[in-house]
Amino acid sequence: MNAENPKAEKLNVVIVDDHALFREGLASILSAESDIEVVGQGGSAEEAIRLAHEVLPEIILLDIDMPGGGLTAARTIAEDFPVMGIVILTASEEDDHFISALRAGARAYILKGVAGRELVRILRAVASGESYVPPALAASLLLEMHEAGSYTQKTEDNPMKDLTDREQEILEGLASGLTNKEIAENLFLSEKTVKHYITNILQKLHVRNRVEAALLAQKSGKLDQA
């Protein structure tokens, strides 16, 4: 089955941060991994957008406080390349930055104090279609979305009714915190098939990432009735 792809492809990563020493140190850490290749580096939003177009990495790491703004770059890249894994790597623990990053299309929000090994684990998870938010900030995400009425607006139209039975099964697994691999094993599907279903689910629920989808599913209570 793997005849056409005998070698495992490396995870291509672009790093964009205006602090060259930090950026180069991070590149060194990631390049030490046999399955990761740093294919580009930059120091501004403009360079981030250019690299996204020229290199087409699976993952692009963006700092928030770089020239031109990391969130500005994230919004543009998310619009141009919806499947590209946008990861915000920042020192900012401000709720506003965190919420804005997820709204801009980021799949992960990582604080710069993270250990190298944990960062590598998160990047691999994002490449597999998962999302990551710091546990300390997850509560603020739920609170903000509730107060803003996001869930109320989404659940008034019962978006869950548009999901197929299979999509509901996958969303239930997602809401339970299962990885794509675990969902695939439970439903006797391939991981690739699960990824396709999750893409459809996000579109139907009008959410940016699996974190929002899981929270929406839990809030609506629709899955309990399925």
Order of alpha helices (4+ residues) and beta strands (2+ residues): beta-alpha-beta-alpha-beta-alpha-beta-alpha-beta-alpha-alpha-alpha-alpha-alpha-alpha-alpha-alpha
